[in-house]
Amino acid sequence: MIDVEHLRIRFGEREAVKGVSFTVPTGDSFGIVGESGSGKSTILRAVAGLNERWDGRIAFNGVNAPLKRPPAFFRKVQMVFQDPYGSLHPRQTIDRILSELPMVHGMPDIEQRVEKALSDVALPPTVRFRFPHQLSGGQRQRVAIARALIAEPEVILLDEPTSALDVSVQAEILNLLVDLRRRRGLTYILVSHNLAVVSHLCPRLGVMLDGEMVEQLSSDDLRAGRIKHPHTAELRALTVELEDPVEV
């Protein structure tokens, strides 16, 4: 589904991403992990079409993505951001937030789509006419996921989707994302600094250091300590508990 080859991204004189390559099969999920400033979110924004200044190749289903993406692209590729409060318009109801994208793309049956999107993320119908500040952090992130789902995408890009949530709520959101990927055949890229979160959601991951992807390995190899690069070992050592936060 996703091919990234020799991706390079510069900001002025600084090269933030240095020739990164990875692939994500259809219906699979790939994690990108690293410390702040390592380049992981910069990669995600380029894949999402939010950064139009990059070199290399980004392809979806074998078709090269242009620097400037057409509107149809944003139906197939959606993004869920880190802060569920900041990413939702504070003065719009949940109904308005969820209706906006299908309205822009001229999609029919908007009311039914909104109802189904809320149901898919296990939110009650009463949430529909509330405002974001009236919801908990976990509920707001479920709305953000519902907004991504309503476009009927093939790919969802997840930028630290649980880092602003309590640990117990993190587990609920991760399990929801696992279930949605399986039911809908979605393809994920997950960016996180948390190895436990990445290993829970992604069978494979890449480790970033100073703009380079220094190692790619399976989550099983990560848990077992079958690691090649010292930075991966450092990140693993900093993780208090690497086992899955909850059973799926």
C-alpha positions, 0 to 999 in steps of 0.5 A: 500500500505504501512505499517510501524510498530515499525520502529527504526533507530539508528545512533551510540548511538542516536536513531533517530526514536523511534518505529514509525508506520503508514499505507498509503492506495493505492492511498492515501497520508500521510504527516509527519510533524515536525521540523528539526531533528525530524526524518521525513526525516530519516523515508522517506529514510528508506522507500525509501531503501536509509538507510539499517540500521533499525529495525521494519517492512516496507511492500509494498502491504503486502510484507515485504521489505528487508533491501537491496532492489532489483533493481525492487523495485526502479521502483515501489518506486521513490523519489523526493528530496527537492532541484531540482537543486542539485538532477539533474546532472548539466552537463546532458541534461534533455533528458539524465536525463530522459532517464537514469532510463529506460535505466538502467531497459531495458525499451522499447520506451525510446524516447516516454517515455521521451516525455510523462513524460515532457507532464505529468508535463506540460513542453514543448518539447523544455525543453528536450535538455536544461541543468538544469541551463537553467530552473527555479526552478519550471521547475527543480522540474517538471523535477524531478517529471517527472524523478520519473514518467518515471519509472511508479511507484506505490509509490512516496516519496516526501521530502520537494518538494516545500520548495525551491520554491516561494509561487506561484510556490509551489501552481503550483507544489502541484496542479500538484502532486494532479492531478498526484496522482488522474490520476495515482492512485499513493500513496504518503508519503510527508515529510514537516515542512510546515503544510499548504503544508501537509494539502493541499496534504494529508488527514492524517498526523503524527506529529514528535517530537524527533524521535517519532510520537506523534500524527496522525490526519486528515487534517480536524481535524488539521484545526478545531483545534481538536488536542491532543498533545501540539506539534501539537498545537505549529506547528499549531500556527506557521503556519500563514495560514493553508488553502490550498494555492490554490483551486484544 
